[in-house]
Amino acid sequence: MQQNVKIDNFEALKGKLRPLLKRYLEEQGVEVKDSGLFKCINPEHNDRNPSCGLVPESNGTIFNCFSCGAKGDILQAAHLLEGKPIFGPEFITENLVYLAEKYAIPFNTVELTPEELLTIRTYKAYDDAADIISEWQPIEYIKQRNWPVSLCRELKIGSVKNYAEFVTKMHNRGYDRQFLEEIDLTSRIFNENMLVFAVRDEKGRTVGFSSRDMTHSKESKRAKFINTSSKCEIYNKSVTLYGMDIGRHHTPPLYIFE
């Protein structure tokens, strides 16, 4: 298939593929227990006891390893088990199309530019980064502000134990450090001193991050807040309204304040 193509019904096709995760795993020889647990499929993780499993809240469309942090849908599983690409034009032609044809799901293709490929991968990386910070909350800090941990996780507000661990978890999801730096997923935002807020657009896609220095004081010369830089093409601070993806689904009136 031609390399510079995209799927016309991209999100719809992924939505049809995701429920096939368990079937795909078993067809690849992965023993999935009745509980949904199985040995981690990350080739870099020598998992002797099942520490990976289907996430119940996703209705079995997402897997998650509680040990190494590998996580994803059927497309990520194909990457780990069969070496299928998860970025670039090959992600479309050798992974998404491969699975669609394997399970006889119809699709249409249109031309894809290099810029669109980068945008697709950046959105996915930002969503994965938001998912990682939602797994780790600095409990004492958010308790001082009377914020429920469950709400922070829902809104993708959290932190990381350290940047090295964040990089490892992102690596286990298919991103190298150079790419993380290119799209500003760097240690200036993702470190143990920062409370990180995922910023989403009106469609619910993560488009940037804002981090609050939890060690900041009046005597500190550092900035209190650090945001995703303008070099990331999907982030535009001046036009993105925090919380609009939630607010737009509520009954008017909608109060907007700064």
C-alpha positions, 0 to 999 in steps of 0.5 A: 500500500502507498505510504502517504495515506491516512484512514478517512474514518480513522477514529471510527476504525480504531473504535471498531478494532479496540474491542478485539484486543482479547481475541488478538492477544489469544491469537498471538498465543497470550494466555488471558486468564478469566480475571483478565490478567496475563504475562506482560507482552512488553518484550523488555519486561521478563514477567514471570507472574502475570502483572498485565491485564485488561482494564475493566473500566475500558471494557477490555479494550485497553491493557495495562502492566502494573509493573513496567507501565506498558499500556495501550490498545490493540494497536499498541499490542500489535507493536509489542507482539509483532513489531508493528509501527506505532508512528509514521506512515507505516503506523497506518499501512502496516499496523492499522490497515493490517489489523483492519484487513485481518478482521475484515473491517472496511475502511477508506484511505486518503492522502496523508502529509508528513505534517499530519503524521507528526500531528497524529503522533503528537496527540497520541504522545500527549494523551499517553503523558496525561495518562501517566501523570494521572496515575501518580498524585502528590497526596499531601500537596493536593490534600492541603487544597482539599482536592479529591484524588479521584477528581485529580485522576479524572481531570488528569492532574498529577505528577511523576516520581522523577523524569527518568521514570516518566521517560521509561514509561513513555518508552514502554509505550513506543516513544524515544527520548529525542521525540519527547524533547522535540514535542516538549515533554521534557523535565522542565514540566515532568519532574517530582517538584511539579504538579502537572495539569493536562490541558485538553481542547473542546474535543477532549484531546490533550493538547498541552500541559501546565505545571505548578512548582510545588516548592515555589515560595515568595523568596524563590526566583523560579517561575511558579507555573511552566507551560508547554512551549509554543514550539508544539504545534497542537498547543495554543495557550491563547485559544485553549480554554481549560475545562471547556471539554467538560463544560460544553456538555453541561446545561447552560448557563456556563460561567467562565472566569480567570 
